[in-house]
Amino acid sequence: MTTKPTRTPATDPDSPIEHDVAVVGGGASGLAAAVFVARYGLDTTVFDGGKAAITQCAHVENYLGFPGGISPNRFLDLGRAHATHEGVEVVDDRVTAVRPHENEGAFLVETAERECLAERVVVAAAYDETVLAPVAEALDESEDVEADADDLFVPTDDGRTAVDGLYVAGWMSDETAHQVGINAGHGSRVGLTLARDHMSERYWPAVGERYVDWVVHDGRYGGEGWDEHVDEWFDREMLPADHDLDSEAIAAAREDLKAEFLGRCLDEDERRQRDRAGQRELLEHVDDDLIREHVTELEGTDTTHAN
Ligand SMILES: Cc1cc2nc3c(=O)[nH]c(=O)nc-3n(C[C@H](O)[C@H](O)[C@H](O)COP(=O)(O)OP(=O)(O)OC[C@H]3O[C@@H](n4cnc5c(N)ncnc54)[C@H](O)[C@@H]3O)c2cc1C
């Protein structure tokens, strides 16, 4: 995870709540995008309300990792728990509109209950394209953007749209692959893209494009010769083509990257602790009567062994 970028807090109590990123839609694609963005270190809020495609499915049987399938609501609860675990705020509120804000590059996300100002927005609202109507109108009127409103709904694979800072994920982005695993994967891709775009702005694109969300065994990074190896790699592949950054900025980027690599390492104790904590989180989503039934079965097995 990167160091959390600093933001200027709102000083006017009546001004909208500020977030780095607002995600519209708390289905598989929106929650997956939020997980990636929050793990990168951006302050992220998911707004969820309205019609969800997945709740029309009777039982999800093709999402990898659930051998007996899973009910849509349990699946969504797990997704929300995951996002919350990563620091995402999930708000049960339907977004009525996303509109460009007078602060250039920011968006106003409106619900019946509140307004939120976000630097970047991911729209993952499946059928609800109406939330994007104000952005589409502004785009139609704009002379700066060489695209029309229809292009908003035809994002690239990475979810970027014709408007900087606005991304579209999941079902809404792709008319051909209405499958939850594919749409969740797309949300992950969009979240990663947003993180990379942010990092490209903080440093420069060659650095941003290398961002990955990995956790590795202790010892993979660091140790004898590692610093020199990273310096060499950085100077060979990552320096900006025009070299117009002063050397302090380059040194800072290099050191930040090294710190980030080292921060991805888990020692064996921490790895075990996270494995156990992860299993306990899963148990929270299993019905109590099934856990009791399983314990009884285990006790029966133990007795058999004892005999
Ligand atoms: C009848 C049916 C059965 C299906 N069965 C399967 C299946 O068995 N297996 C499979 O792989 N796929 C199945 N699918 C497809 C699957 O449901 C979708 O591919 C997947 O759910 C899309 O994920 P998503 O996050 O993009 O959209 P969704 O799951 O629809 O999530 C969108 C979220 O956005 C929220 N939202 C919408 N508008 C707003 C708004 N204005 N403000 C805030 N939040 C908003 C919704 O409440 C919802 O939570 C089925 C779809 C249908 C319709």
The ligand as an SDF file (V2000), in Angstrom:
LIG
                    3D

 53 58  0  0  0  0  0  0  0  0999 V2000
  -31.5530  -12.7100  -13.8610 C   0  0  0  0  0  0  0  0  0  0  0  0
  -30.0520  -12.6800  -13.7900 C   0  0  0  0  0  0  0  0  0  0  0  0
  -29.3730  -13.8060  -13.3920 C   0  0  0  0  0  0  0  0  0  0  0  0
  -27.9610  -13.8220  -13.3730 C   0  0  0  0  0  0  0  0  0  0  0  0
  -27.3110  -14.9510  -12.9930 N   0  0  0  0  0  0  0  0  0  0  0  0
  -25.9570  -14.9860  -13.0370 C   0  0  0  0  0  0  0  0  0  0  0  0
  -25.2500  -16.1730  -12.6830 C   0  0  0  0  0  0  0  0  0  0  0  0
  -25.8410  -17.1870  -12.3030 O   0  0  0  0  0  0  0  0  0  0  0  0
  -23.8890  -16.1580  -12.7910 N   0  0  0  0  0  0  0  0  0  0  0  0
  -23.1990  -15.0710  -13.2290 C   0  0  0  0  0  0  0  0  0  0  0  0
  -21.9740  -15.1210  -13.3420 O   0  0  0  0  0  0  0  0  0  0  0  0
  -23.8440  -13.9240  -13.5220 N   0  0  0  0  0  0  0  0  0  0  0  0
  -25.1910  -13.8610  -13.4490 C   0  0  0  0  0  0  0  0  0  0  0  0
  -25.8580  -12.7040  -13.7690 N   0  0  0  0  0  0  0  0  0  0  0  0
  -25.0520  -11.5310  -14.1690 C   0  0  0  0  0  0  0  0  0  0  0  0
  -24.5040  -10.7910  -12.9380 C   0  0  0  0  0  0  0  0  0  0  0  0
  -25.5330  -10.5060  -12.0540 O   0  0  0  0  0  0  0  0  0  0  0  0
  -23.7980   -9.5000  -13.4010 C   0  0  0  0  0  0  0  0  0  0  0  0
  -22.8360   -9.8240  -14.3940 O   0  0  0  0  0  0  0  0  0  0  0  0
  -23.0840   -8.8020  -12.2520 C   0  0  0  0  0  0  0  0  0  0  0  0
  -23.9190   -8.7360  -11.1230 O   0  0  0  0  0  0  0  0  0  0  0  0
  -22.7050   -7.3930  -12.6720 C   0  0  0  0  0  0  0  0  0  0  0  0
  -21.9970   -6.7860  -11.6190 O   0  0  0  0  0  0  0  0  0  0  0  0
  -22.0180   -5.2280  -11.4620 P   0  0  0  0  0  0  0  0  0  0  0  0
  -21.3300   -4.8940  -10.1860 O   0  0  0  0  0  0  0  0  0  0  0  0
  -21.4900   -4.5860  -12.6890 O   0  0  0  0  0  0  0  0  0  0  0  0
  -23.5670   -4.8550  -11.3960 O   0  0  0  0  0  0  0  0  0  0  0  0
  -24.6540   -5.1720  -10.2180 P   0  0  0  0  0  0  0  0  0  0  0  0
  -24.4570   -6.4990   -9.6130 O   0  0  0  0  0  0  0  0  0  0  0  0
  -26.0020   -4.8820  -10.7900 O   0  0  0  0  0  0  0  0  0  0  0  0
  -24.3150   -4.0760   -9.1350 O   0  0  0  0  0  0  0  0  0  0  0  0
  -24.6550   -2.7320   -9.3690 C   0  0  0  0  0  0  0  0  0  0  0  0
  -24.8790   -2.0940   -8.0030 C   0  0  0  0  0  0  0  0  0  0  0  0
  -25.1000   -0.7060   -8.2090 O   0  0  0  0  0  0  0  0  0  0  0  0
  -26.1790   -0.3020   -7.3940 C   0  0  0  0  0  0  0  0  0  0  0  0
  -26.7590    0.8740   -8.0400 N   0  0  0  0  0  0  0  0  0  0  0  0
  -27.4580    0.9430   -9.1890 C   0  0  0  0  0  0  0  0  0  0  0  0
  -27.7970    2.2260   -9.4480 N   0  0  0  0  0  0  0  0  0  0  0  0
  -27.2530    2.9770   -8.4460 C   0  0  0  0  0  0  0  0  0  0  0  0
  -27.2590    4.3630   -8.1330 C   0  0  0  0  0  0  0  0  0  0  0  0
  -27.8830    5.2390   -8.9200 N   0  0  0  0  0  0  0  0  0  0  0  0
  -26.6340    4.7860   -6.9980 N   0  0  0  0  0  0  0  0  0  0  0  0
  -25.9960    3.9020   -6.1880 C   0  0  0  0  0  0  0  0  0  0  0  0
  -25.9770    2.5740   -6.4340 N   0  0  0  0  0  0  0  0  0  0  0  0
  -26.5990    2.1210   -7.5460 C   0  0  0  0  0  0  0  0  0  0  0  0
  -27.1120   -1.5100   -7.3440 C   0  0  0  0  0  0  0  0  0  0  0  0
  -27.9210   -1.4800   -6.1960 O   0  0  0  0  0  0  0  0  0  0  0  0
  -26.0920   -2.6520   -7.2890 C   0  0  0  0  0  0  0  0  0  0  0  0
  -25.7590   -2.9810   -5.9580 O   0  0  0  0  0  0  0  0  0  0  0  0
  -27.2440  -12.6620  -13.7490 C   0  0  0  0  0  0  0  0  0  0  0  0
  -27.9490  -11.5040  -14.0960 C   0  0  0  0  0  0  0  0  0  0  0  0
  -29.3260  -11.5090  -14.1300 C   0  0  0  0  0  0  0  0  0  0  0  0
  -30.0570  -10.2630  -14.5130 C   0  0  0  0  0  0  0  0  0  0  0  0
  1  2  1  0
  2  3  1  0
  2 52  2  0
  3  4  2  0
  4  5  1  0
  4 50  1  0
  5  6  2  0
  6  7  1  0
  6 13  1  0
  7  8  2  0
  7  9  1  0
  9 10  1  0
 10 11  2  0
 10 12  1  0
 12 13  2  0
 13 14  1  0
 14 15  1  0
 14 50  1  0
 15 16  1  0
 16 17  1  0
 16 18  1  0
 18 19  1  0
 18 20  1  0
 20 21  1  0
 20 22  1  0
 22 23  1  0
 23 24  1  0
 24 25  2  0
 24 26  1  0
 24 27  1  0
 27 28  1  0
 28 29  2  0
 28 30  1  0
 28 31  1  0
 31 32  1  0
 32 33  1  0
 33 34  1  0
 33 48  1  0
 34 35  1  0
 35 36  1  0
 35 46  1  0
 36 37  1  0
 36 45  1  0
 37 38  2  0
 38 39  1  0
 39 40  1  0
 39 45  2  0
 40 41  1  0
 40 42  2  0
 42 43  1  0
 43 44  2  0
 44 45  1  0
 46 47  1  0
 46 48  1  0
 48 49  1  0
 50 51  2  0
 51 52  1  0
 52 53  1  0
M  END
$$$$
